[in-house]
């Protein structure tokens, strides 16, 4: 578990399902995804995260307030089935009540520090080009746009405006 001034970052537990399913079902949260997720899809996602923690020692993880309220996810992941793989990505998803308060930035910076401590040399992020809030967060945490790595997401149908991905990366600071 990682702790910041305002947050706890930890692997998901089964008790997180209702709150995270509500986040994944929120059309505002999921506006840059092809569709909101059902509770069954969210449950499968949490199972994949648990398996990745066991197999790889990292995965997207729960973000809770110091009081224990689940407000989203953030973490490191080794994505599969995309042109960037193999790589380590950082990603996030938060409830609208957490937006605009610097919480995603705080969580992402904690995960970057953790990744550097694990010996990672580079971390990437990707989001639909239309997702300006995520692209801005990438810049806030020190990531630089990597146009040469941009790709069309293979899981999103051709012609869908969410398919072209903005890609950014950051390398471990010297020292």
C-alpha positions as CSV (number, residue, x, y, z in Angstrom):
1,X,0.0,0.0,0.0
2,X,1.1,3.5,-0.8
3,X,0.1,6.5,1.2
4,X,0.1,10.2,0.2
5,X,-1.0,13.2,2.2
6,X,-4.6,12.6,1.2
7,X,-4.8,9.1,-0.2
8,X,-4.3,5.4,0.2
9,X,-3.4,3.4,-2.9
10,X,-3.8,-0.3,-2.5
11,X,-4.9,-3.4,-4.4
12,X,-8.6,-3.7,-5.0
13,X,-10.6,-6.0,-2.6
14,X,-14.0,-7.6,-3.3
15,X,-15.6,-5.0,-1.0
16,X,-14.6,-2.3,-3.6
17,X,-16.9,-3.8,-6.3
18,X,-20.1,-1.7,-5.6
19,X,-18.3,1.7,-5.5
20,X,-16.0,0.9,-8.4
21,X,-18.9,-0.5,-10.5
22,X,-20.7,2.8,-9.9
23,X,-17.7,4.7,-11.2
24,X,-17.4,2.5,-14.2
25,X,-21.1,2.9,-14.9
26,X,-21.0,6.7,-14.8
27,X,-21.5,8.0,-18.3
28,X,-19.5,11.2,-17.4
29,X,-16.5,9.2,-16.2
30,X,-16.7,6.8,-19.2
31,X,-17.2,9.5,-21.9
32,X,-13.8,8.7,-23.4
33,X,-14.5,4.9,-23.5
34,X,-16.6,3.2,-26.0
35,X,-19.3,2.5,-23.3
36,X,-19.8,2.5,-19.6
37,X,-19.0,-0.8,-17.9
38,X,-21.5,-3.1,-16.2
39,X,-21.1,-4.5,-12.8
40,X,-20.2,-7.9,-14.3
41,X,-17.5,-6.2,-16.5
42,X,-16.1,-4.4,-13.5
43,X,-16.0,-7.6,-11.5
44,X,-14.0,-9.2,-14.3
45,X,-11.7,-6.2,-14.4
46,X,-11.0,-6.4,-10.6
47,X,-10.3,-10.2,-11.0
48,X,-7.7,-9.3,-13.8
49,X,-6.1,-6.7,-11.5
50,X,-5.8,-9.3,-8.7
51,X,-4.3,-11.8,-11.1
52,X,-1.8,-9.2,-12.3
53,X,-0.8,-8.3,-8.8
54,X,-0.1,-12.0,-8.1
55,X,1.8,-12.6,-11.4
56,X,3.5,-9.3,-12.0
57,X,3.6,-7.4,-8.7
58,X,1.7,-4.4,-10.2
59,X,-1.8,-3.6,-11.5
60,X,-4.4,-0.8,-11.5
61,X,-5.3,-0.3,-7.9
62,X,-7.9,1.3,-5.6
63,X,-7.6,4.9,-4.6
64,X,-9.3,5.7,-1.3
65,X,-9.4,8.8,0.8
66,X,-7.7,8.8,4.2
67,X,-11.2,8.0,5.6
68,X,-11.5,4.9,3.4
69,X,-13.9,6.1,0.7
70,X,-13.1,4.6,-2.7
71,X,-12.8,7.5,-5.2
72,X,-11.2,5.7,-8.2
73,X,-8.2,3.8,-9.5
74,X,-4.7,4.5,-10.4
75,X,-1.7,2.3,-10.9
76,X,0.9,0.7,-13.1
77,X,0.0,-2.0,-15.6
78,X,1.6,-4.1,-18.3
79,X,-1.0,-3.8,-21.1
80,X,-1.5,-6.5,-23.7
81,X,-2.8,-6.4,-27.3
82,X,-1.6,-2.9,-28.1
83,X,1.2,-1.7,-30.3
84,X,3.2,-0.3,-27.4
85,X,3.4,-3.7,-25.6
86,X,5.6,-4.7,-23.9
87,X,5.7,-1.7,-21.7
88,X,4.5,-0.4,-18.3
89,X,1.7,2.1,-18.4
90,X,0.2,4.4,-15.8
91,X,-3.5,4.9,-15.8
92,X,-6.3,6.4,-13.7
93,X,-10.0,6.7,-13.4
94,X,-11.8,8.8,-10.7
95,X,-15.3,9.6,-9.7
96,X,-16.4,13.2,-10.7
97,X,-16.5,14.2,-7.0
98,X,-12.7,13.8,-7.0
99,X,-12.1,15.9,-10.1
100,X,-10.4,19.2,-10.0
101,X,-8.8,18.7,-6.6
102,X,-5.4,17.3,-7.7
103,X,-6.1,13.8,-6.4
104,X,-5.3,12.1,-9.7
105,X,-2.0,14.0,-9.9
106,X,-1.2,13.0,-6.3
107,X,-1.9,9.4,-6.9
108,X,-0.1,9.3,-10.3
109,X,3.0,10.9,-8.8
110,X,3.0,8.3,-6.0
111,X,2.8,5.5,-8.5
112,X,5.6,7.0,-10.6
113,X,7.9,7.2,-7.5
114,X,7.0,3.6,-6.7
115,X,7.8,2.5,-10.3
116,X,11.2,4.2,-10.2
117,X,11.9,2.5,-6.8
118,X,11.1,-0.9,-8.5
119,X,13.8,-0.2,-11.1
120,X,11.5,0.8,-14.0
121,X,13.3,2.9,-16.6
122,X,10.3,4.2,-18.5
123,X,6.5,4.5,-18.0
124,X,4.0,5.4,-20.7
125,X,0.4,6.6,-20.7
126,X,-2.2,6.6,-23.4
127,X,-5.7,8.0,-23.8
128,X,-7.9,8.9,-26.7
129,X,-6.7,12.2,-28.2
130,X,-10.1,13.6,-27.4
131,X,-9.5,13.0,-23.7
132,X,-7.9,16.4,-23.0
133,X,-8.2,16.0,-19.2
134,X,-6.1,12.9,-19.2
135,X,-3.6,14.4,-21.7
136,X,-3.2,17.4,-19.4
137,X,-2.6,15.1,-16.4
138,X,0.1,13.3,-18.3
139,X,1.8,16.7,-18.8
140,X,1.3,17.7,-15.1
141,X,3.2,14.6,-13.9
142,X,6.1,15.3,-16.2
143,X,5.3,13.1,-19.1
144,X,6.2,14.2,-22.6
145,X,4.1,13.5,-25.7
146,X,5.6,10.8,-27.8
147,X,4.0,11.2,-31.3
148,X,6.2,8.4,-32.7
149,X,4.4,6.0,-30.4
150,X,0.8,7.2,-31.2
151,X,-1.5,4.4,-32.4
152,X,-5.1,3.5,-33.1
153,X,-6.4,1.4,-30.3
154,X,-7.2,-2.1,-31.8
155,X,-10.1,-2.7,-29.5
156,X,-12.0,0.4,-30.7
157,X,-13.7,0.2,-34.1
158,X,-12.3,2.0,-37.1
159,X,-14.0,5.3,-37.6
160,X,-14.7,5.8,-33.9
161,X,-13.2,9.2,-32.8
162,X,-11.9,7.5,-29.6
163,X,-9.6,5.2,-31.5
164,X,-6.6,7.5,-32.1
165,X,-4.4,7.5,-29.0
166,X,-2.3,10.2,-27.5
167,X,0.8,8.7,-26.0
168,X,3.2,10.2,-23.5
169,X,6.1,8.8,-21.7
170,X,8.5,9.6,-18.8
171,X,11.9,8.2,-18.1
172,X,13.3,7.6,-14.6
173,X,15.1,10.7,-13.4
174,X,18.8,10.4,-13.0
175,X,20.3,9.7,-9.6
